[in-house]
Amino acid sequence: MPIESPYKLVVAAKDGTVVRTVDLAHRRALSIGRSPRCDLTIDIDSISRRHATLIFLEGLWTMVDCGSKSKFKVDNEKVDHAVLSEDRPIHLGGAYFWLQAAPASPVRPTPQASSATEELWSPPASPTTGASLTIMDLEARPLHQISLEGEVRTLGTSPLADCPVDLDGWGSIQLAVVHEQSGPALLDVGQENLLRHQAVACRRWAGHQRTILRCAGCLLEWEAEQPNTDTQTGLWESIQDDSLG
């Protein structure tokens, strides 16, 4: 379903040259990285294979790092979680990202770098791979059972979450189960990163085996089906501009 406040994502080189615009009106999430299995693929060495995810939360587009080495910068400060806006670009690797609200006149990329937004991978209406998340107390007693439906399922204490949960320590929107091109993934989208795997903090988990994680005072049991290996690749960027290297 279209979001209430549609935007375009603008991607630019260091010199300000716009190299890509992406219509976000019919999406709730967009994975970004060098891998062709990301929803938006950007072939720049300074960007990790799976660098970050852009996700629509509580009326705002938020960028969340997915375990990259360099994270990203806002106002020259390195962060792993930031709200995207029209007047505050995010510097990720060798590119800059910001939003452009409708109905302003679209920013047009240069002819050499332009590519139709329709070529981007989009999730089907019904997921072709399944994922389930069981929230348990610390004695492994089940509290909530969540299944992936559509593109995104958010969990948190806010009534605006797809699955509101009354759990101590959790943020208003703390977790999201996302249908990515490479399969289902669990993201910690909270301001404070609470997700842990074997006591190590993580922002994204996408294993296909049964896995136990922890989030604040809860245990999480994650199970996901193996994705179809014949899934088409994402939009492969072929930017040759040295300024993006």
BELDA-V520051 format. One record per residue. N is the residue number from 0. RES is the residue in three letters. SS is DSSP state (2 for helix, 1 for strand, 0 for the rest). PSI is psi as a letter, one per 40 degrees, with the letter a starting at -180 (999 if undefined). OMEGA is omega in radians with two decimals (* if undefined). Layout:
N,RES,SS,PSI,OMEGA ; N,RES,SS,PSI,OMEGA
//
This chain:
0,MET,0,i,3.10 ; 1,PRO,0,i,3.09 ; 2,ILE,0,i,-3.04 ; 3,GLU,0,d,-3.12 ; 4,SER,0,g,-3.05 ; 5,PRO,0,i,3.11 ; 6,TYR,1,i,2.86 ; 7,LYS,1,i,3.01 ; 8,LEU,1,h,3.14 ; 9,VAL,1,h,3.11 ; 10,VAL,1,h,-3.07 ; 11,ALA,1,i,3.06 ; 12,ALA,0,i,-3.12 ; 13,LYS,0,d,-3.12 ; 14,ASP,0,e,3.11 ; 15,GLY,0,e,3.13 ; 16,THR,0,h,3.13 ; 17,VAL,1,h,-3.10 ; 18,VAL,1,e,3.14 ; 19,ARG,1,i,2.92 ; 20,THR,1,i,-3.09 ; 21,VAL,1,h,3.10 ; 22,ASP,1,h,-3.10 ; 23,LEU,0,e,-3.00 ; 24,ALA,0,d,-3.07 ; 25,HIS,0,f,3.14 ; 26,ARG,0,i,2.98 ; 27,ARG,0,e,3.14 ; 28,ALA,1,i,-3.13 ; 29,LEU,1,h,3.09 ; 30,SER,1,i,-3.02 ; 31,ILE,1,h,3.10 ; 32,GLY,1,a,3.13 ; 33,ARG,0,d,-3.06 ; 34,SER,0,h,3.07 ; 35,PRO,0,e,3.08 ; 36,ARG,0,e,2.95 ; 37,CYS,0,i,3.11 ; 38,ASP,0,d,3.06 ; 39,LEU,1,h,-3.07 ; 40,THR,1,h,3.13 ; 41,ILE,0,h,-3.01 ; 42,ASP,0,g,3.11 ; 43,ILE,0,h,-3.06 ; 44,ASP,0,d,-3.07 ; 45,SER,0,e,3.09 ; 46,ILE,0,h,-3.12 ; 47,SER,0,i,-3.13 ; 48,ARG,0,d,3.00 ; 49,ARG,0,g,-2.91 ; 50,HIS,0,d,-3.03 ; 51,ALA,1,i,3.04 ; 52,THR,1,h,3.03 ; 53,LEU,1,h,-3.03 ; 54,ILE,1,i,-3.10 ; 55,PHE,1,h,-3.06 ; 56,LEU,1,h,3.04 ; 57,GLU,0,f,3.08 ; 58,GLY,0,e,-3.12 ; 59,LEU,1,i,3.02 ; 60,TRP,1,h,-3.07 ; 61,THR,1,h,3.07 ; 62,MET,1,h,-3.11 ; 63,VAL,1,h,3.10 ; 64,ASP,1,i,-3.12 ; 65,CYS,0,f,3.07 ; 66,GLY,0,f,3.12 ; 67,SER,0,i,3.12 ; 68,LYS,0,d,-3.01 ; 69,SER,0,e,-3.06 ; 70,LYS,0,b,3.06 ; 71,PHE,1,i,-3.05 ; 72,LYS,1,i,2.99 ; 73,VAL,1,h,-3.08 ; 74,ASP,0,f,3.10 ; 75,ASN,0,e,3.08 ; 76,GLU,1,h,-3.11 ; 77,LYS,1,h,-3.10 ; 78,VAL,1,i,3.07 ; 79,ASP,0,e,-3.10 ; 80,HIS,1,h,-3.11 ; 81,ALA,1,i,3.06 ; 82,VAL,1,h,3.13 ; 83,LEU,0,i,-3.14 ; 84,SER,0,i,3.14 ; 85,GLU,0,d,-3.04 ; 86,ASP,0,e,3.13 ; 87,ARG,0,g,-3.11 ; 88,PRO,0,i,3.04 ; 89,ILE,1,h,3.13 ; 90,HIS,1,h,-3.10 ; 91,LEU,1,h,-3.10 ; 92,GLY,0,b,-3.14 ; 93,GLY,0,f,-3.10 ; 94,ALA,1,i,3.08 ; 95,TYR,1,i,-3.11 ; 96,PHE,1,h,2.99 ; 97,TRP,1,i,-3.11 ; 98,LEU,1,i,2.99 ; 99,GLN,1,h,-3.07 ; 100,ALA,1,i,2.96 ; 101,ALA,0,i,0.14 ; 102,PRO,0,f,3.11 ; 103,ALA,0,i,3.13 ; 104,SER,0,h,-3.07 ; 105,PRO,0,i,3.00 ; 106,VAL,0,h,-3.07 ; 107,ARG,0,h,3.07 ; 108,PRO,0,i,3.10 ; 109,THR,0,i,-3.10 ; 110,PRO,0,d,-3.10 ; 111,GLN,0,d,-3.04 ; 112,ALA,0,e,-3.03 ; 113,SER,0,i,3.09 ; 114,SER,0,i,-3.06 ; 115,ALA,0,h,3.10 ; 116,THR,2,d,-3.08 ; 117,GLU,2,e,3.14 ; 118,GLU,2,e,3.10 ; 119,LEU,0,i,3.06 ; 120,TRP,0,h,3.06 ; 121,SER,0,i,3.13 ; 122,PRO,0,i,3.06 ; 123,PRO,0,i,-3.12 ; 124,ALA,0,d,3.09 ; 125,SER,0,h,-3.12 ; 126,PRO,0,h,3.07 ; 127,THR,0,e,3.04 ; 128,THR,0,i,-3.06 ; 129,GLY,0,i,3.05 ; 130,ALA,1,i,3.07 ; 131,SER,1,i,-3.14 ; 132,LEU,1,h,3.08 ; 133,THR,1,h,3.09 ; 134,ILE,1,h,-3.07 ; 135,MET,1,i,2.98 ; 136,ASP,0,a,-3.05 ; 137,LEU,0,e,3.03 ; 138,GLU,0,e,3.06 ; 139,ALA,0,f,3.04 ; 140,ARG,0,h,-3.07 ; 141,PRO,1,h,3.09 ; 142,LEU,1,d,-3.12 ; 143,HIS,1,i,3.07 ; 144,GLN,1,h,-3.08 ; 145,ILE,1,h,3.05 ; 146,SER,1,i,3.11 ; 147,LEU,0,h,3.07 ; 148,GLU,0,h,-3.11 ; 149,GLY,0,a,-3.04 ; 150,GLU,0,d,-3.03 ; 151,VAL,1,i,2.95 ; 152,ARG,1,h,-3.12 ; 153,THR,1,i,3.13 ; 154,LEU,1,h,3.10 ; 155,GLY,1,a,-3.08 ; 156,THR,0,e,-3.11 ; 157,SER,0,i,3.02 ; 158,PRO,0,e,3.09 ; 159,LEU,0,e,3.08 ; 160,ALA,0,i,3.07 ; 161,ASP,0,d,3.12 ; 162,CYS,1,g,3.13 ; 163,PRO,1,h,3.12 ; 164,VAL,0,h,-3.14 ; 165,ASP,0,g,-3.05 ; 166,LEU,0,h,-3.11 ; 167,ASP,0,h,3.05 ; 168,GLY,0,e,-3.11 ; 169,TRP,0,i,3.07 ; 170,GLY,0,i,-3.12 ; 171,SER,0,d,2.93 ; 172,ILE,0,h,-3.03 ; 173,GLN,0,d,-3.08 ; 174,LEU,1,i,3.04 ; 175,ALA,1,h,2.99 ; 176,VAL,1,h,-2.95 ; 177,VAL,1,h,3.04 ; 178,HIS,1,h,3.10 ; 179,GLU,1,i,3.13 ; 180,GLN,0,d,-3.12 ; 181,SER,0,e,3.13 ; 182,GLY,1,a,3.13 ; 183,PRO,1,i,3.12 ; 184,ALA,1,i,3.06 ; 185,LEU,1,h,-3.12 ; 186,LEU,1,h,2.93 ; 187,ASP,1,h,-3.05 ; 188,VAL,0,e,-3.12 ; 189,GLY,0,i,3.07 ; 190,GLN,0,d,3.08 ; 191,GLU,0,h,-3.11 ; 192,ASN,0,h,-3.09 ; 193,LEU,0,e,-3.05 ; 194,LEU,1,h,3.14 ; 195,ARG,1,h,2.97 ; 196,HIS,1,h,-3.07 ; 197,GLN,0,f,3.08 ; 198,ALA,0,e,3.12 ; 199,VAL,1,h,-3.13 ; 200,ALA,1,h,3.07 ; 201,CYS,0,i,3.11 ; 202,ARG,0,d,-3.07 ; 203,ARG,1,h,3.02 ; 204,TRP,1,h,-3.09 ; 205,ALA,0,f,3.10 ; 206,GLY,0,i,-3.11 ; 207,HIS,0,e,3.04 ; 208,GLN,0,i,3.05 ; 209,ARG,0,h,-3.05 ; 210,THR,1,i,3.05 ; 211,ILE,1,h,3.08 ; 212,LEU,1,i,3.10 ; 213,ARG,1,i,3.07 ; 214,CYS,1,h,-3.05 ; 215,ALA,0,b,-3.09 ; 216,GLY,0,f,-3.12 ; 217,CYS,1,i,2.94 ; 218,LEU,1,i,3.11 ; 219,LEU,1,h,3.03 ; 220,GLU,1,h,-3.08 ; 221,TRP,1,h,3.05 ; 222,GLU,1,h,-3.13 ; 223,ALA,1,i,3.09 ; 224,GLU,0,i,3.05 ; 225,GLN,0,h,-3.13 ; 226,PRO,0,i,3.09 ; 227,ASN,0,h,-3.09 ; 228,THR,0,e,3.13 ; 229,ASP,0,e,3.14 ; 230,THR,0,h,-3.13 ; 231,GLN,0,i,3.14 ; 232,THR,0,i,3.12 ; 233,GLY,0,a,3.13 ; 234,LEU,1,h,-3.08 ; 235,TRP,0,h,-3.14 ; 236,GLU,0,h,3.10 ; 237,SER,0,f,-3.12 ; 238,ILE,0,h,-3.13 ; 239,GLN,0,e,-3.10 ; 240,ASP,0,h,-3.11 ; 241,ASP,2,d,-3.12 ; 242,SER,2,e,3.11 ; 243,LEU,2,e,-3.07 ; 244,GLY,0,999,*
//
